[in-house]
């Protein structure tokens, strides 16, 4: 039996914490512009509202999705799993 089919190994993997980041967009600015920001100011992102968001797990792009609102909370629906081999 390989490690990957070992139930104890699979359970152990399920308990490993990972960092998930959803990137809505980016904005580039100088340090001077950053320091001049005031509360409530709106930053224009380099993505349109209908473009997919990028989903990173532990710093690696793994999927794309679209923003959704469910029960008053913001979430993401996966629309594409990224093939890491195609990115290299």
Secondary structure, DSSP 4 states (H G I P E B T S, - for coil): --GGG-HHHHHHHHTS---EEEE-------HHHHHT--TTPPPPPSS-TTSPEEEEETTEEEEEEEEEEETTEEEEEEEEE--HHHH-
